[in-house]
Amino acid sequence: MDIELMISSFPKLLNATLITLKLLSVSLILGLFIGLGFAILRMNNNKLINKFAYGYSYIFRGTPLLVQIFIIYFGLGQIEYLRTTFLWVVLKEPYWCAIIAFSLNTGAYTSEILRSAFQTIKPGYLEAGRSLGIPSKIIFTKIQIPIAIKQSLPAYGNEIILMLKGTSLASTVTLMDLTGVAKYIISTTFKPVEVFIVAGGIYLFMTFIIHNVIKYLEKKYGFQT
Amino acid sequence: MELLYFGDKGWGDELFFATLMTIAVSITAMIIGFIFAALFTPLKLSNNKFLNSIGNAYTTVIRGVPELLVIYLFFFGGSGAIMFVASIFGYNDYIEINAFLTGSFSIGIISGAYSTEVFRGALQSIDKGQFEAAKVLGFNKYIYFFKIILPQMLRLAIPNLSNVWQITLKDTSLISVTGLVEIMRQSYIAAGSTRDPLFFYSFAAVLYLMLTFLSMQLLNRLETKYSKGY
């Protein structure tokens, strides 16, 4: 056990954790919007729109995240037309490619979580809203969304943790996130166990915090139905 | 399309064998995972605090740490650990372990953590009366476990195990970083030599979709088979 290496690599790894957290938070926020959008499309009565939203979530949940990142980072650059548009400013940066892939991926999972949350809302709530003469837009934003958020908290907490682990794939497109730096230290020192303990410890600490925050929110907003 | 021709001209046969490799790694990893689950599920259900904490540590650490980090640990540390054990027995030459074994083992450990949770949940939701009745009727241990508890546990576990299978199948794409030639690695090689990454990575996505789709069909059949009579 090389304690010195563990101590000396800790600040480097902690620094890289910032990138991991940045990737995580940005893609979660974008993913939430994407997920909400597709969840709404999934509940649409039009079959075509419905199928489209289902196809989106099926494709992104049925393929590995690594393939998605590679298609976006290596694949899209190949299209000549894209290189001439403003999109190229975004797509040539590995950071943004990773964020696009992560957001689309977590968006697919989030849409499934939100859809099932919307579908389990008791029809009585909506009927009560309608019979009170509340416009359907307000029923959606003030009744359906808050209930759906509460019901999807446990599943969404899992999704955040899965996404935290997913951000480690950013290291495959040259980003130096926590896993990227850990791999770099391992391959220069050949001391995998020590680095794994420190980097794994940081990840576990983050999982622990996320887990407890979600638990706290569940308690705070939890309600009996 | 000629990029997919079989033989020397295209990448069809290479990708076909890579797909077989992905399936082989996933199945091996799943089986290794079951072995780990068989070891750790009793620990997680044990009343002994020490054994219980070992079981919990396994599932918490593996499910809280990125798969890629676990793979790096075994990829860089695997041969070192084996050489250390071998040196105790007086063997000091360099030992290189096969990429297939390292890959299946690291994915297997990950899949084992998920399987452990599934089996624990399934065992806990079997009616207590079943255990008691089996004991009272004086069945021996073999019948008690294999004929009474296991079939009921499988019925509850199979839907969740098919999720574990999906996760495992997708995780195998990560062992491409160790150089094992499965779908992802083969697409990387093909994309590099033809300079057509968009096509090959999209094709890889299609292959994965096919695998997940086909395996879901099979698993759904298994599910209906085991839930007969309910």
Interface residues (C-beta under 8 A of the other chain):
Chain A: Y58 I59 G62 T63 P64 L65 L66 V67 Q68 F70 I71 F74 G75 L76 G77 Q78 I79 I161 L164 K165 G166 T167 S168 L169 S171 T172 T179 A182 K183 I186 S187 F190 P192 V193 F196 A199 G200 Y203 L204 T207 F208
Chain B: T60 V61 R63 G64 V65 P66 E67 L68 L69 Y72 L73 F75 F76 G77 G80 Q166 K170 D171 S173 L174 S176 V177 M184 S187 Y188 A191 R195 D196 P197 L198 F199 Y201 S202 A204 A205 Y208 L209 T212 F213
